[in-house]
Each structure stands twice: as structure tokens, then as C-alpha cells.
């Protein structure tokens, strides 16, 4: 069973970055000890993994065993119920890695299949399946977003540079970071980043999905002529502030303060209400340090260039950022090279 489920998990990974806020799901159909169909959820709003696997079958799936990384859906959303298609295909046995944690499904899919006479086995590679979609599972459980904190630094720990070169990391690293944006429903920075860098915070290349752009701005100092405000009609912007002031063209949300700064827990709660499953925290040393200090980060991603900036460097990583980075280096959970840059990625804790 594990052999086919591990293949299903590998298939599921192909959908990461394209299916969110849906979970990445993979499926393998086996008959007489031979794989007759494979599929995965390719894009949000499109066919689910089970449907694609059934469509790809090289022979009739009647009497076959279906391996899937998540409980099949049993309700009509953007697509029809997968349970109905499985029953219609006369699948004999379903092996699922884990139960769907949402209220819409939450065991109902398994119950419907069992009622139709299909044998259901669960828990095969369950932990791996949940680890593949941490934001989906956390949001279903808590209604709070999964928080990914990301930064790029030089080899000697600087976050910025004084020369005319804009970037610390290389083009391949930046391309990878856009995949992170694409898999998130919100990208968050502080007011200092907005005023100093005037960022767009969009996914490039633009393929339709753009995350909500979030700014922490306690005094509402975001310039009206900033790129964020100018493009707010096309890609929404939400500014969290402690004032009653408004800024034309953007959504402002007033939240209280905690120790003189915006209450980050209140910000995350509000983002959860907006159905943000994953938020990517990109902005500045102060904002990143605040999330780490308050233990609100679920995952950390750090891109480190091979270059030492020395006197050309500006803004050093804080002590808590250094500590988080060193912990990542020791764990080696996910290490990847992009030319001369190294990306370390890992779960906090």
C-alpha cells in the first residue's frame, strides 16, 4: 500500500503553487497489481485528482483499488463530487492517506463510499499527506492562516545593499520566491518596506492568481502615489492601522496595539476571516522580528547569497533572525541551491 501511496504523494506535489487554497492531491489506480491510471489536482477550480486518474485509465477501473492522498470530496463546489465518480466507476477499494479536515467533508466522503459497498482503508502515509498541505490543515482546524516568514540575506547577514544593485539574491532565487507568493493568499509587509522600496508585491509572471497585498501601517502613512495604491483596483490591498483614517482606493482595517505595535494576532485573525489560508511575510527586519519574537511563524524560508557585502551592506539581521537561520542550518529540513544562492526552508519548532 505504501508504495502506491508514496507515488500518489509525488504526483500531488506537482500541483503545489497552482491549486491553493485547495489542497494538493494525488491519485493512483491499481488493478491486478498494475497501475492503470494516475492523476493529480492540477489547478484551482479544475478537475480533482481522482477524476483525472479515472480519465487517464488505460483499461476499465471496475474492481480496481484507488490510492488517494486525501478523502474524496462528497459535495458540489467548482467541480462535482468525486465520491459519485468513484462509485460510478465501480472502484472496489479506496485507500486514503488522511481524512479531509473540513466541515464540508470531514468523514462524509468515506461514509458515502462505504454505504455504496466500497471498502475504505485510511491512515496510509497520513503524516506525509498532512505535511504536504500544512496551511490547509491548520486553517481547517483553527481558522488562522499558516504564516511563512521569508527573507534574503548576504553571506555576512545583511538584508540590503548601498550600491545600485537592487537585489541581494539572484534571478533564480527571486523566481522561486514568486512561487511562494503564488501559493499564498496574502503577502504582508510593513510600512517601512512600502516607503523605502515602493513594491508591487504581485506574482510575476501574472497568470491570473494574485494574493491579497497586506501592509502593517499603524499611522496610515502609505503614500497615495505608491504602486500598491495605484494598482489597488486591479489587485486588492488591505492596510492594517491603529487610526480611524481612510485611504482612497484601499481597504483599511483598524486593529489595536500590543506593546506599542499593531496586534499581530488580531491581524492574523482578521486575515483568517478573509479566508486567507497562507500568508507570506516578506517585509523588513522589524516586521519579521516581530513575527518570530511572538512565535507566530509556522515556517521560515531564507535565501542566502554567496556574496559578502561588508561596508556596502545595510540593515543587519536581528538576533532572533540569526537564531532562526542557525536552527535551519542545523536541521537541513529543505536545502536547495539556486546558482550561488542557498535556500533553507523548514517548519518552526
N, C-alpha and C positions, 0 to 999 in steps of 0.2 A: 504493500500500500504506500509506503513512504517514497518509494522510487517514483511512482506516478504523481504523487502529491508534490514532490520536490520539483518535478518538471512543470507542474501547474504553477508553482510559485515563481519559477524562472519566467514563464510566459506572462504572469501578472506584472512583473517588473517592467515589461515593455510599455505598459500603459501609464507609468508614473510621469506626471507632468502634463498629461493630456486628459485625464479622466476626473480630476478633482473638481468639485468636492466629493464626487463619488469615490469609492474605494477602488484600488487596482485589484483586479480579479483574473485568475487564470483557470483554465479548464482542460481536462484530458479525458477522452472517452476510449475505453478499452473493451475489446471483445475477443474471446478465445486467446487471452494473453497477448494480444496485439493492439497497438494504438491505431484506432480508425478515425479519430478526429481530435483536433486541437484548436484552441481559440483563447482569446483574451479580450477584455474590455478595452477598446482602442481609443475611444473619445467620449467625452461627456455628452449625454443625450443620444448616443448611438447604441447599437445592439450590445447586450451584455455578453460576458464570456461564454456562458452556456449556449446561448443562441448561435454565436459564431462557431463554437465547437461542433454543434449539431449540423450547421450548414456545411462545414468542412469535412464531414464524414465521407469516407471512401466506400462505405457499404452501410446497409441498414443498421441503425443503432438499437433496434429492438433486441432486448435481452442483454444489453451491454451494461457495463459499470461506468458511471460518471464520477470523475475526481474533480472537485472544485474547491477553491481556497476560501470561499465564504458561502454561507447559507443562501440558497437561491431566493430571489425576491418573489413575493406572492401577491403583489399589488400592482396596479397600473399607474405608472408615472410617465416619464417621457417615452418609455417602451412598455410593452405588455409584460405580464407576469412570467417569469422564467419557469415557475413550477408547472404552469399549464403546458408549456412547450415540452418539458421533460416527461410529463405524463403522456402527452400525445405521441411522443417518440417511442414510448413503451420501454423506457430505461428500467432495468431490473433492480439496480442497486446504485445508491448515491453515497459517495464518501466525501465528507466535507471537513475542512480543517477547523473551522470555528463557526459559532453561531453569529448571525447578524445582531449587533447590539442595539439597533434602533427599535423604537416602539412599533413602527410600521411592519417590521418583520419579526424580530425577537423570538424565534422558535416557531412561528406560524407557518413558515415555509416548510420546515421539517414535518410538522404535523399534517400538512396538506398532502405531502408526498407519501407519508406512512398510511394515511387514510386511503390513498389510491393503490396501496399494495406494494409500494416500493420500499425496499429495505434501506434504512438510513444508518450510516456509521459516522460518528463525529469525533473530533479531537485529534485527528492525524496531522501532525506538524502545526498544531494550533498556535503555539507561541510564535513560530516563524511567521504565520499568516497575520497575526495581530501586529507584530513588529514591522511588517510591510506597510501597514496603514495606521500609524500611531495617532495621527490627527483625527481620523475618522472615529477611532475607538474612544479617544479621550473626549471628543465633543459629544458623542452619544451618551457618555457616562456623566459628564459634568456640565455640558453646555458652555464650556470655556474653550477658547482656541488653544491649539498646540503652538507654542512660542519657539521659533527658530531665531537665534541671535547670530548674526553674521558680520564679520569684518575682514578687511585685507590689511596686512601689515608688512613692513620691510623686515629684513632679516634681523635688524637691530631694534625692532619693536616700535617703529614709527607708523602712524596712521595717515600722515600727509607729507607732502614734499613742497619745497620752496621754489624749485625750478619750474620751467614752462611745461614740463611733462605733467599731464593731469592725473595719470593713473600710477598706482604702486604695482598692481598686478598686471599680468599680460593679457592679451586678447582672448586666449583660450579659457583663462580663469574667469574673465568677465562674461564670456559666453555661457559658461557653466552656472554662474550666479544668476543669469537671466532664467535658467531652468528652475532655479529656486523660486524666483518671483512668479513664474508661470504656475507652479504647483501650489502657490499660496493664494488666499482670497483677499489678503491685505498686506501692504508694505508700509512699515512705520519708521518715521524719522523724527528728530527733534527740530525745533525752530532754528537752532544754530546751523544745522545742515542746510536748511532751506535758504537762509540768508547768505551763507558763505558759498554754497555750491550751485544754488538755483537748479535743483534736479527735476527731471520729469517723473522718475520713479515708475516708468512703464516697462512692459516686457518688449524686448526687441529681439528678433523681428516681430512685428504685430501680426498675430494670427487670430485675432478676434477676442480672445480672453485677456482681460486686463484686471489686475487686482485693485481693490479699493486703496486709494493713497491716503495715508493717515499721518497727521502731524501733531506732535505734542507741543502746544504753544500757549502757555499759561496766561500771557498778557495779550494774546492775539496780535502779534507783530508780523504775521505773514504778509509780505508785500503784495499789494493788489496787482502789480505788474509781473509777479513771479510766474514761471512756467506752469506751476501747479494750478494757480488760479485761472490763468489764461486758457488752459485746456480742460477745465473742470466740467464743461458741458459735454465733452467727449468721453472723458474718464473721470468718474466721481472722486471728490476729495472730501475727507472728513477731518475737521480740526477740533481737537480736544483742548478746551481752555477753562480757565478759572473765572473768567469775566462774563458779563452779560452782553458784551459787544457782538456784533454780527459782521460778516464779511460777504459782500455780494457775490453770488455765484457758487459758494461752497457751503456745505453743511457744517454747522458748529454745534458742539455738544459740551455743555458745561458740566464739569466734574469737580469734586472737592480736592483739597490738598492733603498731603500726608508728609509731615516733616518739611514743610515749605515747598514741596514739589507736587505736581499733579499725582493724584492717587492712581497708580498703575493698575491696581486690582480692579478699580472701578472702570478704567479704560477697557480692560480685557473683558469684563462682564458686559459692557455695552457692545463690544465687538461680537461677543457671543450672541447677543440679541439680534445682531445683524447677520447671523448665520455664517460668521467667519470661523471656519474650522482651523485654519492655519494662518498665523501672522508672521511675517518675516521682518525682524527688527534689524534695520540697516544703519540707523543714524548715529553717528558721533560717539565719542568716548563717554560722555556724561550719560546719555540715554542707555547705552549698552551696559555701563557700570551699574546703573540703577536697576536694570532688569536682573543682572547677575547677583547684585547685593541682596535684593529682595527675594531671591530664589524663585523667580518667575519664568526662567528659561527652561524649556524642556530639551532643547537640542542646540548645539553650538557648531558653527561652521567657520573655519579660519583659513584664509588663503595667505600664505607667506611667500614672498618673493626671495630670490637669492641675493638681491642687492642690499648692501648696507648704505643707508643714507647719511649717517653722521651729521655734520653741520647743516646738511641740506634737508634734514628731516624736521617735521613739525608735528606736535601732539603725540606724545608717547602713550602707549597702552597703560591703563591703570593697573594697580597691584592686583586687583581681583581679576582683571582680564588676563594678566600674566599667569596667574594661578590656574585659571580655567584652561588656558592654552597648554601649560605644562602637564595638566592632567590628561588632556587629549593626546599629547605626545607619548605619555606613558601607556595609555590604553591601546592606542593604534586600532581603534574600532573601525575606522574607514579612512584609509590614506590613499590619495591619488595625486599623480603628477600631471601638471599642465605646462609643458616645456620646462622652464626653470622654476616655476612656482610649485608649491606643495599645498594641497588642500587636506586639512584634517577635519573630520566630521564625526560627531558622537553624541550619544544621549547623555544628559546631565545626571549625575548620581552614581 
